[in-house]
Amino acid sequence: MEPITLIVTALAAGASAGAIDALKDNAKEAAKAAYAKLRGLARKRVAGRVDGELALERYEAAPQKWEAVLTDELTAADAANDAGLVAAAAG
């Protein structure tokens, strides 16, 4: 999977409350921690990019609406070459 698609897909999975809530408690905490790390790395990557910050913030509530903007912003921010971010997305 292409790195940007992997990142956006992982963010969508982490934002899905139903998916995380269905896990057992210890797995739920691990998933929440992994999502927080991924989101933090993505936030760091788009820092200073107004549209990127906005898209990342709004993506959780409306992924279909913000996916294209977030994808464009992550691409422009060279997120595909951020080894830590890609590794966090790959889980």
VENLIN-V495292 format. One record per residue. N is the residue number from 0. RES is the residue in one letter. SS is DSSP state (~ for helix, > for strand, _ for the rest). D_FIRST is the distance of its C-alpha to the first C-alpha in Angstrom with 2 decimals. Layout:
# VENLIN-V495292
n=<N:N>
res=<RES:RES>
ss=<SS:SS>
d_first=<D_FIRST:D_FIRST>
This chain:
# VENLIN-V495292
n=<0:1:2:3:4:5:6:7:8:9:10:11:12:13:14:15:16:17:18:19:20:21:22:23:24:25:26:27:28:29:30:31:32:33:34:35:36:37:38:39:40:41:42:43:44:45:46:47:48:49:50:51:52:53:54:55:56:57:58:59:60:61:62:63:64:65:66:67:68:69:70:71:72:73:74:75:76:77:78:79:80:81:82:83:84:85:86:87:88:89:90>
res=<M:E:P:I:T:L:I:V:T:A:L:A:A:G:A:S:A:G:A:I:D:A:L:K:D:N:A:K:E:A:A:K:A:A:Y:A:K:L:R:G:L:A:R:K:R:V:A:G:R:V:D:G:E:L:A:L:E:R:Y:E:A:A:P:Q:K:W:E:A:V:L:T:D:E:L:T:A:A:D:A:A:N:D:A:G:L:V:A:A:A:A:G>
ss=<_:_:~:~:~:~:~:~:~:~:~:~:~:~:~:_:~:~:~:~:~:_:_:_:~:~:~:~:~:~:~:~:~:~:~:~:~:~:~:~:~:~:~:~:~:~:_:_:_:~:~:~:~:~:~:~:~:~:~:_:_:_:~:~:~:~:~:~:~:~:~:~:~:~:~:~:_:_:~:~:~:_:~:~:~:~:~:~:~:~:_>
d_first=<0.00:3.80:6.29:8.49:6.72:6.11:9.75:11.13:10.05:11.57:14.51:15.11:15.21:17.51:19.64:20.31:23.74:24.12:21.22:22.61:26.19:25.67:25.05:28.05:29.56:28.28:24.68:25.11:26.24:23.39:20.83:22.89:23.05:19.32:18.84:21.76:20.37:17.00:19.07:21.52:19.13:17.68:21.37:22.34:19.78:21.11:24.68:27.22:25.12:27.05:24.60:21.70:23.92:25.05:21.67:20.47:23.81:23.88:20.29:21.28:24.13:22.68:18.88:19.08:21.68:20.03:16.30:16.80:19.10:17.00:13.96:16.58:18.23:15.34:14.56:18.31:18.61:16.21:14.14:11.21:13.90:15.18:14.53:16.19:14.30:10.81:12.51:14.11:11.08:9.71:13.31>
